[in-house]
């Protein structure tokens, strides 16, 4: 989920008009309704596991899926919120986009640590997001929440108070994340900006919902509370579709998730202090995986303990992480990395209380980590199918670029992977 600690400050948001080819909107003659070009709306339902669609509580998503394109989508590794949201909008996997975890360090900033509240451009500047590419091309954009969308990309921030930010590019309209802004309000904000005159109506909009992920974490993926959260978000999607129809606004909708969710429990905990001596290391991040730094001079002792076979967990030196994860070259990834089997968590020590609920971060090919993907709108070909062997979330980036009519950057995303979804 997005950080709960970000400052609540709704600034503004816009809507968009975009399709596979650029369209110029002109004022309608007196007495005639405005002819609106299709808009592209990218919607993230955080933590919406692909198979949640089968629970029978998502009639609105079911209609969009049946009339459009629906398939499981493979997240990037690690299957965490910020790395995957940034992968989707940059087309680069975490190993290249710089957001390698929800919590991370950088040797050039020894007194700082990245958290989900960090908006210093330094952490984000490794990969350009789609809204910056669009804005540079003269395409107006707007975001109703998205990790990194509040950051002036390409800018810099002073280290000293008041930490002023210089330069950089944001969406024309954006909102600082606030979990207290309800799903209804989020939808209404998007609909409101779509009512703007064409000359200030953005052509690309993002919309973000966090409640499914929150319920999955707190109660677990199979809990009735999670199913209810799924139903609630589906109702918000229905409100959005109805609002678009009422104003005569055609839209290309791309609805997806950043990752799935798996259950966690007390009997699936790996205590790191029972495997290695805590005097030999410190943990940067723990959970489904653990990223670890050796105490200087203790590398051999740590490796002797950490790199030998262990039940329900495998550890590697950074450079030896299997290539299929596409993870292990970025400077921010710590020297040692351990990954638990799906459902098994790695913690500093055994917790004193009961562990329950759900989590994510495991193998990106695990069924429980697969994410929602639905596409529906006039730009999409009827009866189109996603690749039979699946596709990665970075492939969405070139698709979005084509929908809004901008040239995509070279990225990890394959432009051909989803090109068959579009009408010729």
C-alpha positions as CSV (number, residue, x, y, z in Angstrom):
1,X,0.0,0.0,0.0
2,X,1.0,3.7,-0.2
3,X,2.5,5.1,3.0
4,X,0.0,6.2,5.6
5,X,2.4,8.9,6.8
6,X,2.4,11.2,3.7
7,X,1.1,14.7,4.3
8,X,-2.6,15.0,3.4
9,X,-2.8,17.8,0.8
10,X,-5.1,17.5,-2.2
11,X,-3.6,19.9,-4.7
12,X,-5.5,19.2,-8.0
13,X,-6.2,16.6,-10.6
14,X,-7.0,16.5,-14.2
15,X,-8.4,14.1,-16.8
16,X,-7.3,13.1,-20.2
17,X,-8.1,12.4,-23.8
18,X,-6.0,9.8,-25.5
19,X,-6.2,6.8,-27.8
20,X,-3.8,4.9,-30.0
21,X,-3.6,7.9,-32.3
22,X,-3.6,11.6,-31.2
23,X,-7.0,13.3,-31.5
24,X,-7.7,17.1,-31.4
25,X,-10.8,18.2,-29.6
26,X,-12.7,21.2,-30.9
27,X,-15.6,23.1,-29.2
28,X,-19.0,21.7,-30.3
29,X,-21.2,24.0,-32.4
30,X,-23.9,25.7,-30.4
31,X,-26.7,23.3,-29.5
32,X,-24.6,20.2,-30.1
33,X,-23.0,18.0,-27.5
34,X,-19.2,18.0,-27.3
35,X,-17.5,15.2,-29.2
36,X,-14.9,14.0,-26.7
37,X,-11.8,12.0,-27.7
38,X,-11.2,8.8,-25.6
39,X,-9.3,9.3,-22.4
40,X,-6.8,6.8,-21.0
41,X,-7.2,6.0,-17.3
42,X,-4.7,3.8,-15.5
43,X,-6.2,2.3,-12.4
44,X,-4.3,0.4,-9.7
45,X,-6.1,-1.7,-7.1
46,X,-3.3,-2.4,-4.7
47,X,-2.9,-6.0,-3.7
48,X,-5.7,-7.3,-6.0
49,X,-4.6,-10.9,-6.6
50,X,-5.6,-12.1,-10.1
51,X,-7.9,-14.9,-8.8
52,X,-9.9,-12.4,-6.7
53,X,-12.0,-12.0,-9.8
54,X,-13.4,-15.5,-9.2
55,X,-15.1,-14.7,-5.9
56,X,-18.3,-13.6,-7.5
57,X,-18.4,-10.1,-5.9
58,X,-17.1,-8.0,-8.8
59,X,-19.9,-7.6,-11.3
60,X,-18.5,-4.3,-12.7
61,X,-15.0,-5.7,-13.3
62,X,-16.6,-8.9,-14.7
63,X,-18.4,-6.9,-17.3
64,X,-15.3,-5.0,-18.3
65,X,-13.3,-8.3,-18.4
66,X,-15.9,-10.1,-20.5
67,X,-16.2,-7.3,-23.0
68,X,-12.5,-6.5,-23.0
69,X,-9.2,-8.2,-22.2
70,X,-8.4,-9.9,-18.9
71,X,-5.4,-12.0,-17.8
72,X,-3.1,-12.6,-14.9
73,X,-0.1,-10.2,-15.0
74,X,3.3,-11.1,-13.6
75,X,4.7,-8.5,-11.3
76,X,8.3,-7.5,-11.1
77,X,10.5,-8.8,-8.3
78,X,10.4,-8.1,-5.5
79,X,6.6,-8.1,-5.4
80,X,6.3,-5.0,-3.3
81,X,4.1,-1.9,-3.7
82,X,6.5,0.9,-4.6
83,X,8.9,-1.1,-6.8
84,X,6.0,-2.4,-8.9
85,X,4.1,0.8,-9.2
86,X,7.2,2.5,-10.4
87,X,7.9,-0.5,-12.8
88,X,4.5,-0.1,-14.4
89,X,4.9,3.6,-15.2
90,X,8.6,3.6,-16.2
91,X,8.8,0.2,-18.0
92,X,11.9,-0.6,-16.0
93,X,12.2,-3.3,-13.4
94,X,13.3,-2.3,-9.9
95,X,16.9,-3.3,-10.6
96,X,17.0,-0.5,-13.1
97,X,14.3,2.0,-11.9
98,X,16.0,2.5,-8.6
99,X,13.0,1.8,-6.4
100,X,14.3,-1.6,-5.4
101,X,12.2,-1.9,-2.2
102,X,9.7,-0.2,0.0
103,X,12.5,0.5,2.4
104,X,16.1,1.0,1.2
105,X,19.5,2.6,1.7
106,X,22.0,4.3,-0.5
107,X,25.7,4.5,0.3
108,X,25.9,8.0,-1.0
109,X,23.2,9.0,1.5
110,X,24.5,7.3,4.7
111,X,22.3,9.4,7.0
112,X,19.1,8.7,5.1
113,X,16.8,5.8,4.4
114,X,14.1,5.6,1.8
115,X,10.6,5.0,3.1
116,X,7.2,5.1,1.4
117,X,7.0,8.8,2.5
118,X,10.2,9.8,0.7
119,X,9.6,12.4,-2.0
120,X,13.2,13.6,-2.5
121,X,13.8,13.3,-6.3
122,X,17.2,11.7,-5.6
123,X,15.5,8.4,-4.9
124,X,13.3,8.5,-8.0
125,X,15.5,9.9,-10.7
126,X,16.8,6.7,-12.2
127,X,13.8,6.1,-14.5
128,X,11.5,8.6,-16.1
129,X,7.7,7.9,-15.5
130,X,5.2,8.0,-18.3
131,X,3.6,11.3,-17.1
132,X,7.0,13.1,-17.4
133,X,7.5,11.7,-20.9
134,X,4.0,12.9,-21.8
135,X,4.4,16.3,-20.3
136,X,7.6,16.8,-22.2
137,X,5.7,16.0,-25.3
138,X,3.0,18.5,-24.5
139,X,0.5,16.0,-23.3
140,X,-1.3,17.1,-20.2
141,X,-1.4,14.5,-17.4
142,X,-3.0,14.1,-14.0
143,X,-2.7,11.6,-11.1
144,X,-5.2,10.8,-8.4
145,X,-2.5,9.1,-6.3
146,X,0.4,7.0,-7.6
147,X,3.7,6.3,-5.9
148,X,6.2,8.9,-7.1
149,X,3.6,11.1,-8.8
150,X,4.0,13.8,-6.2
151,X,7.8,13.9,-6.8
152,X,9.3,16.6,-9.1
153,X,11.1,14.1,-11.3
154,X,14.5,15.1,-12.4
155,X,14.8,17.8,-9.8
156,X,16.9,18.0,-6.6
157,X,16.3,18.7,-3.0
158,X,18.4,20.7,-0.6
159,X,19.9,18.7,2.3
160,X,19.4,21.5,4.8
161,X,16.2,23.0,6.2
162,X,13.8,23.9,4.7
163,X,14.9,21.3,2.1
164,X,13.7,23.3,-0.9
165,X,13.1,21.4,-4.2
166,X,14.6,22.8,-7.4
167,X,13.5,21.9,-10.9
168,X,11.9,18.7,-11.9
169,X,8.6,17.8,-13.6
170,X,5.3,16.6,-12.1
171,X,2.0,15.8,-13.7
172,X,0.1,19.0,-14.6
173,X,-2.3,18.0,-11.8
174,X,-1.5,15.7,-8.9
175,X,-2.6,14.8,-5.4
176,X,-0.6,14.0,-2.3
177,X,-1.6,10.6,-1.0
178,X,-4.0,10.6,2.0
179,X,-5.6,7.3,3.0
180,X,-8.5,9.2,4.5
181,X,-9.7,10.3,1.1
182,X,-12.4,7.7,0.4
183,X,-12.8,5.7,-2.8
184,X,-16.0,7.7,-3.6
185,X,-14.1,11.0,-3.3
186,X,-11.2,9.7,-5.5
187,X,-13.6,8.7,-8.3
188,X,-15.4,12.0,-8.0
189,X,-12.2,13.9,-8.3
190,X,-11.4,12.1,-11.5
191,X,-14.9,12.8,-12.9
192,X,-14.7,16.4,-11.9
193,X,-11.5,17.1,-13.9
194,X,-12.9,15.3,-16.9
195,X,-15.6,18.0,-16.9
196,X,-13.0,20.6,-17.6
197,X,-12.8,22.4,-20.9
198,X,-10.8,20.5,-23.4
199,X,-7.8,22.9,-23.3
200,X,-7.1,22.1,-19.6
201,X,-8.3,18.5,-19.7
202,X,-5.4,16.1,-19.3
203,X,-5.0,13.2,-21.6
204,X,-3.7,10.7,-19.1
205,X,-5.0,10.1,-15.6
206,X,-4.1,7.6,-12.8
207,X,-6.4,6.4,-10.0
208,X,-5.3,4.4,-7.0
209,X,-7.2,2.3,-4.4
210,X,-5.5,0.8,-1.4
211,X,-8.3,-0.9,0.7
212,X,-8.0,-4.4,-0.9
213,X,-4.2,-4.5,0.0
214,X,-4.9,-3.2,3.5
215,X,-7.6,-5.8,4.2
216,X,-5.3,-8.5,2.8
217,X,-2.5,-7.5,5.1
218,X,-4.6,-7.2,8.2
219,X,-7.0,-10.1,7.8
220,X,-5.4,-12.3,5.1
221,X,-6.3,-13.0,1.5
222,X,-9.1,-15.5,2.3
223,X,-10.9,-13.4,4.9
224,X,-14.4,-12.1,4.5
225,X,-13.2,-8.6,5.2
226,X,-10.9,-8.9,2.1
227,X,-13.7,-10.1,0.0
228,X,-15.8,-7.2,1.2
229,X,-13.0,-4.8,0.3
230,X,-12.9,-6.3,-3.2
231,X,-16.6,-5.8,-3.6
232,X,-16.4,-2.2,-2.4
233,X,-13.7,-1.3,-4.9
234,X,-15.7,-3.0,-7.7
235,X,-18.6,-0.6,-6.8
236,X,-16.2,2.4,-7.1
237,X,-15.2,1.1,-10.6
238,X,-18.9,0.9,-11.4
239,X,-19.4,4.5,-10.3
240,X,-16.5,5.6,-12.5
241,X,-17.8,3.8,-15.5
242,X,-21.3,5.3,-14.9
243,X,-19.9,8.8,-14.5
244,X,-18.0,8.5,-17.7
245,X,-21.1,7.4,-19.6
246,X,-23.2,10.1,-18.1
247,X,-20.9,12.9,-19.5
248,X,-20.4,11.1,-22.8
249,X,-16.7,10.5,-22.2
250,X,-15.3,7.4,-23.9
251,X,-12.3,5.9,-22.1
252,X,-9.6,3.4,-22.5
253,X,-9.4,1.8,-19.1
254,X,-6.3,-0.1,-18.0
255,X,-7.1,-1.7,-14.6
256,X,-4.4,-3.6,-12.8
257,X,-2.7,-4.4,-9.5
258,X,0.9,-4.2,-8.4
259,X,1.1,-7.7,-6.8
260,X,-1.0,-10.4,-5.2
261,X,-1.2,-11.6,-1.6
262,X,-0.4,-14.8,0.4
263,X,-1.3,-15.8,3.9
264,X,1.2,-15.6,6.7
265,X,1.2,-17.5,10.0
266,X,3.2,-18.1,13.2
267,X,4.3,-21.5,12.1
268,X,5.9,-20.2,8.9
269,X,8.5,-17.9,10.4
270,X,12.2,-18.2,9.8
271,X,14.2,-16.6,12.6
272,X,17.4,-15.3,11.2
273,X,19.2,-15.2,14.6
274,X,18.9,-19.0,14.7
275,X,20.8,-19.3,11.5
276,X,23.5,-16.6,11.7
277,X,25.1,-14.6,14.6
278,X,23.4,-11.2,14.9
279,X,26.8,-9.8,15.7
280,X,27.8,-10.5,12.1
281,X,25.1,-8.5,10.3
282,X,22.3,-6.0,10.2
283,X,18.9,-6.3,8.4
284,X,17.8,-3.6,6.0
285,X,14.4,-5.1,5.2
286,X,12.7,-8.3,6.4
287,X,9.5,-10.2,5.7
288,X,9.0,-12.5,2.6
289,X,12.6,-11.7,1.9
290,X,15.5,-10.2,3.9
291,X,18.2,-7.9,2.6
292,X,21.3,-8.0,4.8
293,X,24.5,-6.1,5.3
294,X,27.5,-7.7,6.9
295,X,29.3,-6.0,9.8
296,X,32.7,-4.9,8.3
297,X,35.2,-7.7,8.7
298,X,32.5,-10.3,9.5
299,X,31.7,-11.2,5.9
300,X,33.2,-14.7,6.0
301,X,31.4,-15.6,9.2
302,X,28.1,-14.4,7.8
303,X,28.5,-16.3,4.5
304,X,29.5,-19.5,6.3
305,X,26.2,-19.4,8.1
306,X,23.9,-17.7,5.6
307,X,24.8,-19.4,2.3
308,X,24.5,-23.0,3.4
309,X,21.2,-24.8,2.7
310,X,18.3,-23.8,5.0
311,X,14.7,-25.0,5.2
312,X,12.1,-22.8,3.4
313,X,14.7,-20.2,2.5
314,X,17.5,-19.6,0.1
315,X,20.2,-16.9,0.4
316,X,22.6,-15.5,-2.1
317,X,25.4,-12.9,-2.5
318,X,23.9,-10.0,-4.4
319,X,25.7,-10.9,-7.6
320,X,24.5,-14.5,-7.5
321,X,20.8,-13.8,-7.2
322,X,19.2,-16.0,-10.0
323,X,19.0,-14.1,-13.3
324,X,15.3,-14.9,-13.7
325,X,14.5,-12.4,-10.9
326,X,16.2,-9.5,-12.9
327,X,17.5,-8.3,-9.5
328,X,20.9,-7.8,-8.2
329,X,22.8,-5.1,-10.0
330,X,21.5,-1.9,-8.6
331,X,23.7,-0.1,-6.1
332,X,20.9,0.1,-3.5
333,X,20.5,-3.7,-3.3
334,X,22.4,-4.9,-0.1
335,X,25.2,-7.4,-0.5
336,X,23.2,-10.4,0.8
337,X,19.6,-11.4,-0.1
338,X,17.5,-14.2,1.3
339,X,14.1,-15.3,-0.1
340,X,11.5,-17.3,1.7
341,X,9.2,-19.9,0.2
342,X,5.9,-18.4,-0.6
343,X,4.1,-18.0,2.7
344,X,7.3,-18.2,4.8
345,X,8.6,-15.0,6.3
346,X,12.1,-14.2,7.4
347,X,12.3,-12.2,10.6
348,X,15.1,-11.1,12.9
349,X,13.9,-13.4,15.6
350,X,10.8,-15.4,16.5
351,X,7.9,-13.1,17.2
352,X,6.5,-13.2,20.7
353,X,2.9,-12.9,19.6
354,X,0.7,-14.6,17.0
355,X,1.4,-13.9,13.3
356,X,-1.6,-13.7,11.0
357,X,-3.0,-11.8,8.0
358,X,-1.2,-11.6,4.7
359,X,1.9,-10.3,2.9
360,X,3.6,-10.0,-0.5
361,X,7.2,-9.8,-1.7
362,X,7.7,-13.4,-2.6
363,X,8.7,-15.0,-6.0
364,X,7.1,-13.0,-8.8
365,X,6.1,-16.3,-10.5
366,X,4.2,-17.7,-7.5
367,X,0.5,-18.0,-8.2
368,X,-0.4,-16.0,-5.1
369,X,1.7,-13.0,-6.3
370,X,0.0,-12.8,-9.8
371,X,-1.8,-9.5,-10.3
372,X,-5.0,-8.3,-11.9
373,X,-5.0,-6.9,-15.5
374,X,-8.1,-5.8,-17.4
375,X,-8.2,-3.5,-20.5
376,X,-11.3,-2.1,-22.1
377,X,-12.0,0.8,-24.4
378,X,-12.3,1.9,-28.0
379,X,-8.6,1.5,-28.6
380,X,-8.6,-2.2,-27.8
381,X,-9.3,-4.9,-30.4
382,X,-12.4,-7.0,-29.8
383,X,-11.4,-10.6,-29.0
384,X,-7.7,-9.7,-28.4
385,X,-5.7,-12.0,-26.2
386,X,-2.6,-11.5,-24.1
387,X,0.5,-13.6,-24.9
388,X,-0.2,-17.3,-24.1
389,X,3.1,-17.5,-22.1
390,X,2.1,-14.5,-20.0
391,X,3.5,-11.0,-19.8
392,X,5.3,-8.8,-17.3
393,X,4.0,-5.6,-15.8
394,X,6.8,-3.6,-17.4
395,X,5.1,-4.4,-20.8
396,X,2.3,-2.1,-19.8
397,X,4.5,1.0,-20.2
398,X,4.9,0.9,-24.0
399,X,1.1,0.1,-24.2
400,X,0.3,3.2,-22.2
401,X,2.7,5.3,-24.3
402,X,0.9,4.2,-27.5
403,X,-2.5,4.8,-26.0
404,X,-1.7,8.5,-25.2
405,X,0.3,9.1,-28.3
406,X,3.8,9.6,-27.1
407,X,7.1,7.9,-27.9
408,X,8.1,5.6,-25.1
409,X,11.7,5.5,-23.7
410,X,13.8,2.5,-24.3
411,X,13.0,0.3,-21.3
412,X,12.7,-3.3,-20.0
413,X,9.1,-3.4,-21.4
414,X,8.6,-5.2,-24.6
415,X,6.6,-3.0,-27.1
416,X,5.5,-6.1,-29.0
417,X,4.2,-8.0,-26.0
418,X,0.8,-6.2,-25.8
419,X,0.7,-4.5,-29.2
420,X,-1.8,-7.2,-30.4
421,X,-4.4,-5.8,-27.9
422,X,-4.8,-2.6,-29.9
423,X,-7.2,-2.1,-32.8
424,X,-5.2,-1.5,-36.0
